[in-house]
Amino acid sequence: MYVFRLCCIAVITAVSAFILKSHKSELVPLCLTAGGIIMFLYVFDYLTESVEFIKTFTQNTGIKNEIVRTVFKIVGIGFIVELTASSVKDLGFEGVSDKLVLCGKLILFVAAIPILSSTYQIIVSLINLT
């Protein structure tokens, strides 16, 4: 049901932008941005339920909170960069969008270092057990 509602918001945004394109073309980017924000906020509400499940899951399994926080940080950075890059590209600045995506990838690489470190520590501890 969430997906259907989300698709309806997208269609309403696209139709509104199409209508505005012929009458007030300068308002099209604003309309698309507003629609994107509404879709993002709608999905954000849905994601809070999943976050609660993941918190319970990590407490029951004993996974370090640092790793879970890092994974969420990486996913959040990826989503924010992709959303911003798409919005900038919609405004007609594809070069800026491409540079933003490249910088986002570099930030994601650096943000993943704690996960690599934890994986290394697990491997070393497993090797020492044998």
C-alpha angles and dihedrals in degrees: 000000000000091000092051092051091046091051090050090054090050093049092048089050092049094047091047091050090048092052092046091049092070097041109028108008093175089068095056096088090048091050092049092047092049091049091050092051092049091051091048093050091048092053092043089063090053092049094057089072091054092049091056090052092050091050091054091045094052092048091052096046098042096237111161114259089224092065094047091048090050092050091050090047091052093048092046093050090049093051095045093048092047093048092048093045091051091049092049090048090051088055088057101256101119094158092057089046092054092049090050091052091050092049090047091054091052091050090049090052092053092044090055094060094092089056091051089049092051091048090051091051091050092050092048092049091050091050091050091053093064 
